[in-house]
Amino acid sequence: MAVVLAPSTTRRSAFNSLTVRDVRRLTEDAVEVTLAVPPELQDRYEYLPGQYVALRTTLLVDGEPREVRRSYSICADPRPGELRVAVKRDLGGIFSTWANESLKAGDTLDVMSPLGQFTPRTEPGDRAVSLVAVAAGSGITPVMSIARTMLASGPNVRFDLIYANRAAMDVMFLEELADLKDRYPSRFALHHVLSREQRISPLLSGRIDAGKLEKLFGTVIAAEQVDEWFLCGPFELVQLCRDSLAARGVPAETVRFELFSTGEPSRPEGNTGRPVVPSDSGENYSISFTLDGLKGSVQSPTHARESILNAALRVRPDVPFACAGGVCGTCRAKVVEGSVAMTENYALEPDEVAAGYVLTCQAHPTSDAVSVDYDV
């Protein structure tokens, strides 16, 4: 029976406190966290394969309590009563290090309702459907949810996965991937590429570069027969894949992608807004916003180069955000008055931008007055 891959209603994201049911070690540097969703909140945590949630907690940083937020993709196929996310330790990552070392069953986390557009658009049916994912490292997490759901949706779905890691010991969900292969031997093809281990095929050894992609898309996978692509990983790999597919004439609308980082380690995780003081001279942008049906306004000095998100956080600390780096899309809002310029955009689709949506963490006013709506 085919699954319905569309949300029933539009809802604004909001945090709720959920209890950690289990923490399972995946690799030396990654854990799977299972969160229990009580019956009264289950409708708020319905999700599509490929979506993510933002997690929030308070940790001691340099001896001081600090709110820390991080977004993680849901790694299980949709099921009521629970959410599962995988957390891989990042170098210098405050939240990920804590989750890998200290998080345990019985703890509670603030969890935002699911968000994200990295979801399948291809509807399973009577015709044969070919789907391909290219993932690296923790980029496997949304792909696991997508692969499980789509393969279970009908016998006409084929799924190829190219999964890049440094070594076999770094492969997340190794057993689960093997189980998928056993369950769907003729419809699920798994291609492990290891950069620091020699494999039998040179094509599956070493780092993925343009030449390797050319061979993979020309021999291992028939690119011209693929209905939809899912790319997830670091910026360099995702962009390399997009360029390779574009050179082959693959339509851009069939290529879905999500980044787990922008490749700029100097950018900190988004946790709180930076302090900004409005100018006494009156040289300020007037920023207004609608959130949960309530209107707010704030003045932002023209010289501060302040984002709309940062300005809004100064008067409404519940404004939704997670990464603050233009990657996750949690801070998405629609410009209803004035104009803005976005510094980066790794989360919004072209049709969303054309409709006036922006990432408020990356949006800066270019008119004297700007108004955005988080509720639409």
C-alpha positions in Angstrom: 0.0 0.0 0.0 1.4 3.4 -1.0 2.2 5.9 1.8 0.9 9.5 1.6 3.9 11.8 1.6 2.2 15.1 2.4 1.4 16.8 5.7 -2.2 17.2 6.5 -2.0 20.6 8.0 0.4 23.6 8.2 1.7 24.2 11.7 4.1 26.6 13.2 7.0 25.0 15.0 7.1 25.1 18.8 9.2 23.5 21.6 7.8 20.9 24.0 9.7 18.9 26.7 10.2 15.3 25.7 11.8 12.5 27.7 14.7 10.5 26.4 13.7 6.9 26.2 17.0 5.4 25.0 20.5 6.4 24.0 22.2 3.8 21.7 25.8 3.9 20.6 26.2 3.8 16.8 29.9 4.4 16.4 32.6 5.7 18.7 31.5 9.3 17.9 27.8 8.9 17.3 24.6 8.0 19.2 21.0 7.4 18.3 18.6 9.2 20.7 15.0 8.0 21.0 12.6 10.5 22.4 9.2 9.5 23.8 6.2 11.5 22.4 3.2 11.3 24.8 -0.3 10.8 23.2 -1.4 14.4 23.7 1.5 15.6 21.6 1.6 13.0 18.9 -0.3 15.2 16.3 2.4 17.9 16.8 5.2 15.5 16.1 3.9 13.8 12.9 6.6 14.0 10.4 7.6 13.2 6.8 10.7 11.1 6.0 13.7 13.5 5.7 12.5 16.1 8.2 14.4 17.3 11.2 13.8 18.6 14.7 15.6 21.3 16.7 16.8 20.3 20.2 17.3 22.7 23.0 18.8 22.4 26.5 20.9 24.4 29.0 24.5 23.5 29.5 27.4 24.9 31.5 29.8 26.7 29.1 32.9 28.1 30.7 31.2 27.7 34.1 28.1 29.7 33.1 24.6 28.2 32.1 23.9 28.7 28.5 21.1 27.8 26.2 22.3 25.6 23.4 20.3 24.6 20.3 21.1 22.2 17.5 19.0 20.6 14.7 19.1 16.9 13.8 17.4 14.9 11.2 14.9 12.2 12.2 16.5 8.9 11.2 13.5 6.5 11.5 10.5 6.0 9.3 7.4 7.8 10.6 5.9 6.1 13.6 3.6 7.4 16.4 4.9 7.8 19.9 8.6 8.4 19.3 11.2 10.3 17.5 14.7 9.1 16.7 17.7 11.3 15.9 21.4 10.5 15.4 23.9 12.8 17.0 27.5 12.7 15.7 30.2 14.4 17.8 31.5 17.5 16.0 34.9 19.0 16.7 34.3 21.6 19.3 30.5 21.0 19.2 29.0 21.8 22.6 25.8 20.0 22.2 27.0 17.0 20.3 29.9 16.4 22.7 27.5 16.5 25.7 25.0 14.2 23.9 27.7 11.6 23.2 29.2 11.7 26.7 26.5 12.5 29.1 22.9 12.2 27.7 21.0 9.3 29.1 17.6 7.7 29.3 15.3 9.6 31.6 16.7 13.0 30.7 14.5 15.6 29.1 15.1 17.8 26.1 13.1 20.7 24.6 12.2 19.4 21.1 10.8 21.6 18.3 8.0 20.1 16.2 9.4 18.7 12.9 10.4 20.9 10.0 12.1 20.6 6.7 11.6 20.3 2.9 14.2 17.5 2.3 11.3 15.1 1.7 10.4 12.8 -1.3 8.2 14.4 -4.0 8.0 11.2 -6.1 4.7 9.4 -5.4 5.0 5.6 -5.4 2.6 4.0 -7.8 2.2 1.3 -10.5 5.2 2.5 -12.5 8.8 1.7 -11.7 10.5 4.5 -9.6 14.3 5.0 -9.2 15.6 7.0 -6.3 19.3 7.7 -5.5 20.9 9.2 -2.4 24.5 10.3 -2.0 25.4 10.8 1.7 28.5 11.3 3.7 29.0 10.7 7.4 26.0 11.9 9.5 24.3 12.9 6.2 22.9 9.3 6.3 20.4 10.2 9.0 17.6 11.7 6.9 18.4 9.3 4.1 17.7 6.3 6.5 14.2 7.6 7.0 13.6 8.3 3.3 15.0 4.9 2.2 13.0 2.9 4.8 9.8 4.7 4.0 10.1 4.6 0.2 11.2 1.0 0.0 8.3 0.0 2.1 5.8 2.0 0.0 5.6 -0.5 -2.9 7.4 -3.1 -4.9 8.1 -0.8 -7.8 10.6 1.5 -5.9 14.3 1.0 -6.3 16.7 2.8 -4.1 20.5 3.3 -4.6 22.7 4.7 -1.9 26.2 5.9 -2.3 27.5 6.3 1.3 30.9 7.9 1.9 32.9 7.6 5.1 36.6 7.5 6.2 36.6 3.9 7.4 34.2 1.0 8.1 34.3 1.8 11.8 32.8 5.3 11.0 29.7 3.9 9.2 26.5 4.9 11.1 23.6 2.5 10.9 25.7 -0.3 9.5 23.5 -3.1 10.8 20.3 -1.3 9.7 21.7 -0.8 6.2 22.5 -4.5 6.0 19.0 -5.3 7.2 17.5 -3.2 4.4 19.7 -5.0 1.9 18.5 -8.3 3.2 14.9 -7.2 3.1 15.0 -5.7 -0.3 17.8 -7.5 -2.1 16.7 -6.7 -5.6 15.5 -3.1 -4.9 18.1 -1.6 -2.5 21.7 -1.2 -3.7 24.3 0.0 -1.2 27.7 1.4 -2.4 30.1 2.1 0.5 32.9 4.5 -0.5 35.8 4.6 2.1 38.4 7.3 1.8 41.0 5.7 4.2 40.5 2.0 3.6 41.2 0.1 0.4 38.3 -1.7 -1.1 38.3 -4.3 -3.9 37.0 -1.7 -6.4 39.1 1.4 -6.8 35.9 3.2 -7.6 34.8 2.7 -4.0 38.1 3.6 -2.4 39.5 7.1 -1.7 37.7 10.5 -1.6 34.9 11.2 -3.9 36.0 13.6 -6.6 34.6 14.8 -9.9 36.2 11.9 -11.8 34.8 9.3 -9.4 31.3 10.8 -9.6 31.5 10.8 -13.4 32.1 7.0 -13.3 29.6 6.3 -10.6 26.8 8.2 -12.4 27.8 6.7 -15.7 28.3 3.0 -14.8 27.1 2.1 -11.3 24.0 4.2 -11.6 22.1 5.2 -14.8 21.6 8.8 -14.0 19.2 9.5 -16.9 16.8 7.0 -15.4 16.6 8.4 -11.9 13.4 10.0 -10.8 14.7 11.8 -7.7 18.0 12.5 -6.1 18.8 13.1 -2.4 22.2 14.6 -1.5 23.1 15.1 2.1 26.5 15.9 3.7 29.1 18.6 3.8 28.9 21.6 1.4 31.8 20.5 -0.9 30.4 17.0 -1.6 26.8 18.2 -2.1 28.0 21.0 -4.5 30.2 18.6 -6.4 27.3 16.2 -6.9 25.0 19.0 -8.0 27.6 20.2 -10.5 28.1 16.7 -11.9 24.4 16.1 -12.2 23.8 19.4 -13.9 26.6 18.6 -16.4 24.7 15.4 -17.3 21.5 17.4 -17.9 19.7 16.1 -14.9 16.8 18.5 -14.2 17.5 20.7 -11.1 13.9 20.1 -9.8 14.7 16.4 -9.3 17.7 17.0 -7.1 17.0 17.5 -3.4 19.8 18.4 -1.1 20.5 19.2 2.6 23.7 20.4 4.2 24.9 19.5 7.6 27.5 22.3 7.5 28.5 25.1 5.2 32.1 24.2 5.3 32.9 27.3 7.3 34.0 26.1 10.8 34.5 29.7 11.9 30.7 30.1 12.1 29.5 29.2 15.6 26.3 27.3 16.3 23.3 29.5 16.8 22.4 29.7 20.4 21.5 33.3 21.4 21.5 36.6 19.6 24.4 39.0 19.9 23.8 42.3 21.9 22.9 45.3 19.7 22.0 48.8 21.0 19.7 51.0 18.8 21.2 54.3 17.6 20.2 57.5 19.5 20.7 59.4 16.3 17.6 57.7 14.8 19.5 55.9 12.1 17.7 52.7 12.6 15.8 50.1 10.5 12.3 49.5 11.7 11.7 45.8 11.9 8.3 44.3 12.8 7.3 40.6 12.8 4.3 38.4 13.5 4.7 35.3 15.6 1.9 33.2 17.1 -0.6 35.9 16.0 1.2 38.5 18.1 3.0 41.5 16.5 6.4 42.7 17.7 8.7 45.5 16.6 12.3 46.5 17.2 14.7 49.2 16.0 18.0 48.0 14.5 20.9 50.5 13.9 21.8 50.7 10.3 25.5 50.4 11.0 25.2 47.1 13.0 24.5 44.9 10.0 22.0 43.0 12.3 20.0 40.1 11.0 16.2 40.1 11.3 16.4 37.1 13.6 18.9 38.7 15.9 16.8 41.8 16.2 13.6 39.8 16.8 15.3 37.8 19.6 16.1 40.9 21.5 12.3 41.4 22.1 10.9 37.9 21.7 13.3 35.1 22.9 10.8 32.4 21.6 11.4 33.3 17.9 12.2 30.0 16.2 15.8 29.2 15.1 18.4 26.5 15.4 21.6 26.7 13.4 21.6 30.4 12.7 23.9 29.6 9.7 21.4 29.4 6.8 21.4 25.6 6.8 18.4 24.3 8.7 15.5 26.6 7.7 14.0 26.8 11.2 13.9 30.6 11.1 11.9 30.8 7.9 9.5 33.7 7.5 7.7 35.6 4.7 8.5 39.2 3.9 5.2 41.1 3.9 6.6 44.6 3.7 9.9 46.2 2.7 12.9 44.4 1.3 15.8 42.3 2.6 19.0 40.7 1.3 20.1 37.2 2.4 23.8 36.5 3.0 23.4 32.7 2.5 20.7 30.3 1.7 21.2 26.6 1.9 17.7 25.7 3.0 15.0 27.4 0.9 13.8 26.1 -2.5 13.8 28.6 -5.4 10.0 28.6 -5.4 10.0 29.6 -1.7 12.4 32.5 -2.3 10.2 33.6 -5.3 7.2 33.6 -3.0 8.9 36.0 -0.6 10.2 33.6 2.1 13.6 34.3 3.7 15.9 32.8 6.3 15.7 35.5 9.0 19.1 34.5 10.4 20.6 35.5 7.0 18.2 38.3 6.1 19.3 42.0 6.5 17.0 45.0 5.9 17.5 46.9 2.6 14.6 49.3 3.2 13.8 51.6 6.1 11.0 49.4 7.3 10.7 45.6 7.1 7.9 43.3 8.3 8.0 39.5 8.3 5.5 36.9 9.2 6.6 33.6 10.9 3.1 32.2 11.0 2.4 31.9 7.2 
